Amino acid sequence: MKRDDIHWARLDPVEGSELSKTRPCVIVSRDELNAALPTVVVCPLTSVLRPKWRTRLQVRCAGHKADVCAEQIRTVSKARLGLRLGTLSKTEAVALRTLLSEMYGTP
């Protein structure tokens, strides 16, 4: 399980307005952590595109447009992850890291 890989992930059960069901998620945690821990940090993908939302990044996943929901970042057990669907392009990966840094980094 590598950073920038997209896997199916079982996100249920959820609370409140968390994204639910089994959906593609991109791994955003560093490979060193992914190798050492039983969990990974992911951002779920959705087919509901919101191009004006500053918390979303449009990518291609399995030939379809999808939004990475950076505002829904979460830590999940590796046991929740299933089939690998692909990997973000270099451009998408850099854009996602920039977005996450802007959202959660230090000012």
Sequence and secondary structure as in RCSB ss.txt:
>XXXX:A:sequence
MKRDDIHWARLDPVEGSELSKTRPCVIVSRDELNAALPTVVVCPLTSVLRPKWRTRLQVRCAGHKADVCAEQIRT
VSKARLGLRLGTLSKTEAVALRTLLSEMYGTP
>XXXX:A:secstr
  TTEEEEEE  S  TT   SEEEEEE S HHHHHHSSEEEEEEEESS  TT TTEEEEEETTEEEEEEGGG EE
EEGGGEEEEEEE  HHHHHHHHHHHHHHHS  
